[in-house]
């Protein structure tokens, strides 16, 4: 486990929006640029500080907002009328949680830009220190690529080179009012950063459950980005390269699936698992809305959201994931009285006990941003869409077999549907579903909920029977209202 350092270099001005309306204001604790990177300790503070930022970009609203908006969850009567991404009709450009996500990615990007600018003049004193500089630069390029890909997923249409994407901010300039770049420009920069990360991290060998960026982590992101771009040849090559290494293996038993998700046990399936703890104030984001329990009511659950019945039915009883990802038990109503019938709730993130301190249930886990299982399903989809059905089927059946399912023999549209269903099962509630629907050019339809007695029904169009076509403007998130006001060069997405 790598030693931790606290990052005191608050150059990102993370309490401000990307374009602050008060441009001359600086936080009093900020360290001036000239003194921000003077020795090896500063260098390591930057390096490990990036991981602190990266950890905050996992789970919580960075995962849940798009899951609320998609089709796998229904709001319960106790959800408190929160999270307007679920309520498509009432989802507006001023939605604060969306603006917070936008700001967080750009705050990380600004820290990266500051570091990459400053590190060029840093003079390492030893060969070992020079290696540290190289690794830190590689990680910085990776984090910037990651953030821009996440921004592109949320704030632009499915990949089209000429479509508008997000502003490219490649240097630290707090006064810049940058217009939105094209998708081609943004993805070209992402690919450039991934190539720089690959080059700088060429000696950083990957290991299972690594808590640092390695060359394998870079390749995993490359496969994900290529899939977004529908560059199926690159996606298949990158995913297959990782699978062929043999160092990452799929979970092979029901017990392993449970230990991996519920206890955060390091497993060979993880390409990356981030560090976190309670005592060191290195907390991860909480997933409590999916499985909130009332301690004073004997830990009976009272979640804000329940999975639709069709989601539960997607899993065969023999599927090891079903009893790990879900739980069927008693549910409290708004008056804290148990319903007469049980309900299925999401149990993929019940909370690692290392974060349950002071008598509180925190529903926090060590983030798992990259897994070999995702690479199998990327390889299957990429092979399918590039006309290699036999290859696609082999990847699909390998993943199915690792989850307790039997092999299938399918072709054509039936095989495509099976690959998409398997991706939905495997990556459920990890933040992919909305973006998958968009890439597949499918509508967002909420249907077949569990007992409506549990569910909020006002307005029913949003909560129970949503049906929005793939070209609906609200499939794409709005540029935050504050940023539009402060930066006249920004153009809002259509329909907002």
C-alpha positions as CSV (number, residue, x, y, z in Angstrom):
1,X,0.0,0.0,0.0
2,X,1.5,3.3,-1.0
3,X,2.2,5.9,1.6
4,X,-0.2,8.8,1.7
5,X,0.4,12.5,1.6
6,X,-2.0,15.4,2.1
7,X,-2.2,17.8,-0.8
8,X,-2.0,21.4,0.5
9,X,-1.7,22.9,-3.0
10,X,-5.1,24.3,-3.5
11,X,-4.6,25.8,-6.9
12,X,-7.8,24.4,-8.4
13,X,-10.0,26.9,-6.6
14,X,-12.4,24.0,-6.2
15,X,-14.9,26.2,-4.3
16,X,-15.4,28.3,-7.4
17,X,-17.0,27.5,-10.7
18,X,-14.9,26.9,-13.8
19,X,-15.3,30.5,-14.8
20,X,-15.6,32.5,-11.6
21,X,-17.5,35.7,-11.7
22,X,-15.0,37.1,-9.1
23,X,-11.9,36.5,-11.1
24,X,-9.4,38.2,-8.7
25,X,-10.4,36.4,-5.6
26,X,-7.9,33.8,-4.4
27,X,-8.3,31.5,-1.4
28,X,-6.0,32.6,1.5
29,X,-4.6,29.1,1.9
30,X,-3.4,28.9,-1.7
31,X,0.3,28.4,-2.3
32,X,1.8,30.6,-4.9
33,X,3.0,28.9,-8.1
34,X,6.7,29.6,-7.5
35,X,6.7,27.7,-4.2
36,X,4.3,24.8,-5.1
37,X,6.9,22.3,-6.4
38,X,10.3,22.8,-4.8
39,X,11.3,19.4,-3.5
40,X,10.5,15.7,-3.6
41,X,8.0,16.0,-0.8
42,X,6.1,18.6,-2.9
43,X,6.3,16.2,-5.9
44,X,4.8,13.3,-3.9
45,X,2.2,15.6,-2.4
46,X,1.0,16.4,-5.9
47,X,1.1,12.8,-7.0
48,X,-0.9,11.4,-4.1
49,X,-3.1,14.4,-4.1
50,X,-4.2,13.5,-7.6
51,X,-5.4,10.1,-6.2
52,X,-7.4,11.9,-3.5
53,X,-9.2,13.9,-6.2
54,X,-9.7,10.7,-8.3
55,X,-11.2,8.9,-5.4
56,X,-13.8,11.7,-4.9
57,X,-14.8,11.3,-8.5
58,X,-16.0,7.7,-7.9
59,X,-19.4,6.6,-6.6
60,X,-21.9,9.1,-5.0
61,X,-23.4,11.5,-7.5
62,X,-20.6,10.7,-10.0
63,X,-22.3,7.3,-10.4
64,X,-25.8,7.8,-9.2
65,X,-27.1,10.9,-11.0
66,X,-27.1,9.1,-14.4
67,X,-28.5,5.9,-12.8
68,X,-31.4,7.9,-11.4
69,X,-32.0,9.3,-14.8
70,X,-31.9,6.0,-16.6
71,X,-34.4,3.1,-16.7
72,X,-33.3,0.6,-14.0
73,X,-34.5,2.4,-10.8
74,X,-37.8,3.7,-9.5
75,X,-38.2,6.4,-6.8
76,X,-39.8,5.2,-3.6
77,X,-42.3,7.2,-1.5
78,X,-39.5,8.0,0.9
79,X,-37.0,9.5,-1.6
80,X,-37.9,13.0,-0.6
81,X,-38.5,14.5,-4.0
82,X,-34.8,14.8,-4.6
83,X,-32.5,14.4,-7.6
84,X,-34.2,16.1,-10.6
85,X,-32.2,14.0,-13.1
86,X,-34.9,11.3,-12.4
87,X,-37.7,13.8,-13.2
88,X,-36.9,14.5,-16.8
89,X,-39.7,17.2,-17.0
90,X,-38.3,19.1,-14.1
91,X,-34.6,18.6,-14.9
92,X,-33.2,22.1,-15.6
93,X,-29.9,23.7,-16.3
94,X,-29.8,25.1,-12.7
95,X,-29.7,21.6,-11.1
96,X,-27.0,22.0,-8.5
97,X,-25.8,18.4,-8.3
98,X,-25.1,18.4,-12.1
99,X,-23.1,21.7,-11.7
100,X,-21.2,20.2,-8.9
101,X,-20.1,17.2,-11.0
102,X,-19.1,19.5,-13.9
103,X,-17.0,21.6,-11.5
104,X,-15.3,18.6,-9.8
105,X,-14.0,17.3,-13.1
106,X,-12.7,20.7,-14.2
107,X,-11.2,21.3,-10.7
108,X,-9.2,18.1,-11.2
109,X,-8.2,19.2,-14.7
110,X,-7.0,22.5,-13.4
111,X,-4.8,20.8,-10.9
112,X,-3.3,18.6,-13.6
113,X,-2.7,21.6,-15.8
114,X,-1.0,23.5,-13.0
115,X,1.2,20.5,-12.2
116,X,2.2,19.7,-15.8
117,X,3.1,23.3,-16.3
118,X,5.2,23.5,-13.1
119,X,6.9,20.1,-13.3
120,X,8.6,21.0,-16.6
121,X,11.0,23.3,-14.6
122,X,11.5,20.8,-11.8
123,X,15.1,19.5,-11.5
124,X,15.3,16.0,-10.0
125,X,18.4,15.4,-7.9
126,X,18.7,11.6,-8.4
127,X,17.8,9.0,-11.0
128,X,15.2,7.6,-8.7
129,X,13.6,11.1,-8.3
130,X,13.6,11.4,-12.1
131,X,11.7,8.2,-12.3
132,X,9.2,9.6,-9.8
133,X,8.7,12.7,-12.0
134,X,8.1,10.5,-15.0
135,X,5.5,8.4,-13.2
136,X,3.8,11.5,-11.8
137,X,3.5,13.0,-15.2
138,X,2.0,9.8,-16.6
139,X,-0.6,9.7,-13.9
140,X,-1.4,13.4,-14.5
141,X,-2.0,12.8,-18.2
142,X,-4.2,9.8,-17.3
143,X,-6.4,11.7,-14.9
144,X,-6.9,14.5,-17.4
145,X,-7.9,12.0,-20.0
146,X,-10.3,10.3,-17.6
147,X,-12.0,13.6,-16.6
148,X,-12.5,14.7,-20.2
149,X,-14.0,11.4,-21.1
150,X,-16.4,11.6,-18.2
151,X,-17.3,15.2,-19.2
152,X,-17.9,14.1,-22.8
153,X,-20.2,11.3,-21.8
154,X,-22.4,13.6,-19.9
155,X,-22.4,16.8,-21.9
156,X,-22.3,15.7,-25.5
157,X,-24.1,13.5,-28.0
158,X,-22.9,10.0,-29.1
159,X,-19.6,10.5,-30.8
160,X,-19.7,12.6,-33.9
161,X,-16.5,14.5,-34.7
162,X,-18.4,17.8,-35.6
163,X,-20.7,17.9,-32.6
164,X,-20.0,20.3,-29.8
165,X,-18.4,18.8,-26.7
166,X,-17.0,20.6,-23.6
167,X,-14.4,23.4,-23.4
168,X,-10.8,22.3,-23.7
169,X,-8.8,23.8,-20.9
170,X,-5.2,22.7,-21.5
171,X,-3.4,25.3,-19.4
172,X,-4.0,27.0,-16.1
173,X,-5.7,30.3,-16.9
174,X,-8.3,31.4,-14.4
175,X,-9.5,34.3,-16.5
176,X,-10.0,32.4,-19.8
177,X,-13.5,32.3,-21.2
178,X,-13.1,29.3,-23.5
179,X,-15.8,28.2,-26.0
180,X,-16.8,24.6,-26.4
181,X,-14.6,22.4,-28.5
182,X,-15.8,19.9,-31.0
183,X,-15.9,16.2,-30.1
184,X,-13.0,15.6,-32.4
185,X,-10.9,18.1,-30.6
186,X,-11.7,16.8,-27.2
187,X,-11.2,13.1,-28.1
188,X,-8.0,13.9,-29.9
189,X,-6.7,15.5,-26.7
190,X,-8.0,12.5,-24.7
191,X,-6.0,10.1,-27.0
192,X,-3.0,12.4,-26.8
193,X,-3.1,12.3,-23.0
194,X,-3.5,8.5,-23.0
195,X,-0.5,8.1,-25.3
196,X,1.5,10.4,-23.0
197,X,0.4,8.3,-20.0
198,X,1.3,5.1,-21.8
199,X,4.8,6.5,-22.6
200,X,5.5,7.8,-19.1
201,X,4.1,4.7,-17.4
202,X,5.7,2.2,-19.7
203,X,7.7,0.8,-16.7
204,X,4.8,0.9,-14.3
205,X,3.8,-2.7,-14.5
206,X,0.2,-3.5,-13.7
207,X,-0.8,-5.7,-10.8
208,X,-4.2,-7.0,-9.7
209,X,-6.1,-4.5,-7.5
210,X,-3.5,-1.8,-8.0
211,X,-4.2,1.4,-6.1
212,X,-2.1,3.4,-8.5
213,X,-2.3,4.1,-12.2
214,X,-0.3,1.5,-14.2
215,X,0.2,0.9,-17.9
216,X,-2.7,-1.6,-17.7
217,X,-5.0,1.0,-16.1
218,X,-4.2,3.3,-19.0
219,X,-5.0,0.6,-21.5
220,X,-8.3,-0.2,-19.7
221,X,-9.4,3.5,-20.1
222,X,-8.2,3.4,-23.8
223,X,-10.6,0.5,-24.4
224,X,-13.5,2.3,-22.7
225,X,-12.8,5.5,-24.7
226,X,-12.5,3.6,-28.0
227,X,-15.9,2.0,-27.3
228,X,-17.4,5.5,-26.7
229,X,-16.0,6.6,-30.1
230,X,-17.2,3.4,-31.7
231,X,-13.7,2.6,-32.8
232,X,-14.3,-1.1,-32.4
233,X,-10.9,-2.2,-33.7
234,X,-9.0,-0.3,-31.1
235,X,-11.5,-1.2,-28.3
236,X,-11.2,-4.9,-29.2
237,X,-7.4,-4.8,-29.4
238,X,-6.9,-2.9,-26.1
239,X,-9.4,-5.2,-24.2
240,X,-7.9,-8.3,-25.7
241,X,-4.4,-7.2,-24.8
242,X,-5.5,-7.0,-21.1
243,X,-7.4,-10.2,-21.1
244,X,-4.5,-12.0,-22.8
245,X,-2.0,-11.0,-20.1
246,X,-3.4,-13.7,-17.9
247,X,-2.8,-11.7,-14.7
248,X,-6.4,-10.5,-14.4
249,X,-8.9,-13.3,-13.9
250,X,-12.7,-13.2,-13.6
251,X,-14.2,-14.0,-10.2
252,X,-14.8,-17.7,-10.1
253,X,-17.3,-18.4,-7.3
254,X,-20.3,-17.0,-5.6
255,X,-18.3,-16.5,-2.5
256,X,-15.7,-14.5,-4.4
257,X,-18.4,-12.3,-6.0
258,X,-19.8,-11.5,-2.5
259,X,-16.4,-10.9,-0.9
260,X,-15.3,-8.6,-3.8
261,X,-18.4,-6.4,-3.7
262,X,-19.4,-6.5,-0.1
263,X,-16.0,-6.6,1.6
264,X,-13.8,-5.0,-1.0
265,X,-11.4,-8.0,-0.9
266,X,-8.5,-7.5,-3.4
267,X,-9.2,-9.9,-6.3
268,X,-7.4,-10.7,-9.5
269,X,-10.5,-9.3,-11.4
270,X,-9.6,-5.8,-10.3
271,X,-7.3,-3.9,-12.6
272,X,-7.6,-1.0,-10.2
273,X,-9.0,-0.7,-6.7
274,X,-8.5,2.7,-5.0
275,X,-7.3,3.1,-1.4
276,X,-9.5,4.7,1.3
277,X,-10.0,4.7,5.0
278,X,-12.0,6.4,7.8
279,X,-9.3,7.2,10.3
280,X,-7.0,8.9,7.8
281,X,-9.9,11.1,6.5
282,X,-9.6,9.4,3.1
283,X,-13.3,8.7,2.7
284,X,-14.9,7.4,-0.5
285,X,-18.3,8.6,-1.7
286,X,-21.4,7.1,-0.2
287,X,-24.0,5.0,-2.1
288,X,-26.6,5.1,0.7
289,X,-29.6,6.1,-1.4
290,X,-29.7,2.6,-2.8
291,X,-29.9,0.7,0.5
292,X,-30.5,3.1,3.4
293,X,-31.3,1.3,6.6
294,X,-32.9,2.6,9.7
295,X,-30.6,1.7,12.6
296,X,-33.3,2.7,15.2
297,X,-35.7,0.3,13.4
298,X,-33.5,-2.7,13.5
299,X,-31.7,-2.0,10.3
300,X,-34.9,-2.4,8.2
301,X,-34.3,-0.8,4.8
302,X,-35.8,2.4,3.7
303,X,-34.0,3.2,0.4
304,X,-34.8,6.2,-1.9
305,X,-34.7,3.9,-4.9
306,X,-35.8,0.3,-5.9
307,X,-34.8,-1.6,-9.0
308,X,-37.6,-2.3,-11.5
309,X,-39.0,-5.8,-11.6
310,X,-37.6,-6.3,-15.1
311,X,-34.1,-5.7,-13.7
312,X,-34.4,-8.4,-11.1
313,X,-35.9,-10.7,-13.8
314,X,-32.8,-10.1,-15.9
315,X,-30.8,-12.3,-13.5
316,X,-31.4,-16.1,-13.5
317,X,-31.5,-17.7,-10.1
318,X,-28.3,-19.5,-10.9
319,X,-26.5,-16.2,-11.5
320,X,-24.1,-15.7,-8.6
321,X,-24.6,-11.9,-8.9
322,X,-28.3,-12.0,-8.1
323,X,-27.9,-12.6,-4.4
324,X,-25.0,-10.2,-4.2
325,X,-26.4,-7.3,-6.2
326,X,-29.8,-7.5,-4.7
327,X,-31.6,-8.3,-1.4
328,X,-35.3,-9.3,-0.9
329,X,-36.5,-8.2,2.5
330,X,-38.8,-5.9,4.5
331,X,-39.2,-2.3,3.6
332,X,-40.3,0.7,5.7
333,X,-42.9,3.2,4.5
334,X,-42.8,6.9,5.0
335,X,-44.2,6.5,8.6
336,X,-41.4,4.0,9.4
337,X,-43.9,1.2,9.4
338,X,-43.0,-2.0,7.5
339,X,-44.9,-2.9,4.4
340,X,-46.8,-6.2,4.4
341,X,-44.8,-7.5,1.4
342,X,-41.1,-7.6,0.8
343,X,-39.2,-5.7,-1.8
344,X,-36.1,-6.2,-3.8
345,X,-33.4,-3.5,-3.2
346,X,-29.9,-2.9,-4.6
347,X,-27.4,-4.6,-2.4
348,X,-24.3,-4.2,-4.5
349,X,-22.9,-1.5,-2.2
350,X,-24.0,-2.4,1.4
351,X,-21.0,-0.6,2.9
352,X,-17.5,-1.8,3.8
353,X,-17.3,-1.9,7.6
354,X,-14.0,-0.1,7.7
355,X,-16.0,3.1,6.9
356,X,-18.8,2.4,9.5
357,X,-17.5,4.4,12.4
358,X,-19.2,6.1,15.4
359,X,-22.2,3.9,15.2
360,X,-23.1,5.1,11.7
361,X,-23.8,3.1,8.5
362,X,-21.9,5.0,5.8
363,X,-22.5,2.8,2.7
364,X,-19.0,3.5,1.4
365,X,-16.7,1.2,-0.5
366,X,-13.3,1.1,-2.0
367,X,-13.9,2.3,-5.6
368,X,-13.2,-0.2,-8.4
369,X,-12.9,2.0,-11.5
370,X,-11.5,-0.7,-13.8
371,X,-12.2,-4.4,-13.9
372,X,-11.3,-7.2,-16.3
373,X,-15.0,-8.1,-16.5
374,X,-15.7,-4.8,-18.2
375,X,-12.9,-5.6,-20.7
376,X,-14.6,-8.9,-21.6
377,X,-17.9,-7.2,-22.3
378,X,-16.1,-4.4,-24.2
379,X,-14.3,-7.0,-26.3
380,X,-17.7,-8.8,-26.9
381,X,-19.4,-5.7,-28.1
382,X,-16.5,-4.5,-30.2
383,X,-16.2,-7.8,-31.9
384,X,-19.9,-8.0,-32.5
385,X,-20.1,-4.6,-34.1
386,X,-17.0,-5.3,-36.3
387,X,-18.6,-8.5,-37.7
388,X,-16.6,-11.0,-35.6
389,X,-19.5,-12.9,-34.1
390,X,-17.6,-16.0,-33.1
391,X,-15.1,-13.9,-31.2
392,X,-17.9,-11.9,-29.6
393,X,-19.6,-15.1,-28.5
394,X,-16.5,-16.5,-26.9
395,X,-16.0,-13.4,-24.8
396,X,-19.7,-13.4,-23.8
397,X,-19.6,-17.0,-22.8
398,X,-16.4,-16.6,-20.8
399,X,-18.0,-13.9,-18.7
400,X,-21.3,-15.8,-18.4
401,X,-19.4,-18.9,-17.2
402,X,-17.6,-16.9,-14.6
403,X,-20.9,-15.8,-13.1
404,X,-22.5,-19.3,-12.9
405,X,-24.4,-19.2,-16.2
406,X,-24.4,-21.7,-19.0
407,X,-23.0,-20.9,-22.4
408,X,-25.3,-19.7,-25.2
409,X,-25.2,-20.3,-29.0
410,X,-26.5,-17.2,-30.7
411,X,-26.0,-15.1,-33.8
412,X,-27.0,-11.8,-35.4
413,X,-29.4,-9.6,-33.4
414,X,-30.0,-12.3,-30.7
415,X,-26.3,-12.3,-30.0
416,X,-26.2,-8.5,-29.9
417,X,-29.1,-8.4,-27.5
418,X,-27.4,-11.0,-25.3
419,X,-24.2,-8.9,-25.1
420,X,-26.1,-5.8,-24.2
421,X,-28.1,-7.7,-21.5
422,X,-24.9,-9.1,-20.1
423,X,-23.3,-5.7,-20.0
424,X,-26.4,-4.4,-18.2
425,X,-26.2,-7.3,-15.6
426,X,-22.5,-7.0,-15.0
427,X,-22.2,-3.2,-14.7
428,X,-25.5,-2.6,-13.0
429,X,-25.7,0.6,-10.9
430,X,-22.0,1.5,-11.7
431,X,-23.0,4.5,-13.7
432,X,-22.9,3.1,-17.3
433,X,-26.5,2.5,-18.2
434,X,-27.6,6.0,-19.5
435,X,-24.5,6.3,-21.6
436,X,-25.0,2.7,-23.0
437,X,-28.6,3.5,-24.0
438,X,-27.3,6.6,-25.8
439,X,-24.5,4.7,-27.6
440,X,-26.9,1.9,-28.6
441,X,-29.4,4.5,-29.9
442,X,-32.1,3.1,-27.6
443,X,-34.9,5.1,-25.8
444,X,-35.0,5.4,-22.1
445,X,-38.2,3.6,-21.0
446,X,-39.2,2.9,-17.4
447,X,-41.4,-0.2,-17.2
448,X,-42.5,-3.1,-15.2
449,X,-41.8,-1.7,-11.7
450,X,-42.1,-3.6,-8.5
451,X,-45.3,-3.2,-6.5
452,X,-46.4,0.5,-7.0
453,X,-47.4,0.6,-3.3
454,X,-43.6,1.2,-2.6
455,X,-43.2,3.8,-5.3
456,X,-43.6,7.5,-5.8
457,X,-46.2,8.0,-8.5
458,X,-46.3,11.8,-9.0
459,X,-45.8,12.6,-11.8
460,X,-46.3,9.0,-13.1
461,X,-44.8,9.8,-16.5
462,X,-41.4,10.3,-14.8
463,X,-41.5,7.8,-12.0
464,X,-43.3,4.8,-13.5
465,X,-43.7,4.9,-17.2
466,X,-41.1,7.2,-18.7
467,X,-40.6,6.8,-22.4
468,X,-38.1,9.2,-24.0
469,X,-36.5,8.7,-27.5
470,X,-32.8,8.6,-27.9
471,X,-32.7,12.0,-29.5
472,X,-34.5,13.6,-26.5
473,X,-32.5,16.7,-25.6
474,X,-32.4,15.7,-21.9
475,X,-30.4,12.6,-22.7
476,X,-27.5,15.2,-22.7
477,X,-26.9,17.2,-19.6
478,X,-27.0,21.0,-19.6
479,X,-23.9,23.2,-19.3
480,X,-24.5,24.6,-15.8
481,X,-26.4,27.8,-15.7
482,X,-23.8,29.6,-13.7
483,X,-21.1,28.9,-16.2
484,X,-23.3,30.1,-19.1
485,X,-23.7,33.4,-17.3
486,X,-20.1,33.8,-16.4
487,X,-18.7,32.7,-19.8
488,X,-20.5,34.3,-22.7
489,X,-18.4,32.2,-25.1
490,X,-20.2,29.0,-24.0
491,X,-23.1,27.7,-26.0
492,X,-25.8,25.7,-24.2
493,X,-26.9,22.3,-25.4
494,X,-30.1,22.3,-27.5
495,X,-33.4,21.9,-25.6
496,X,-32.1,23.5,-22.3
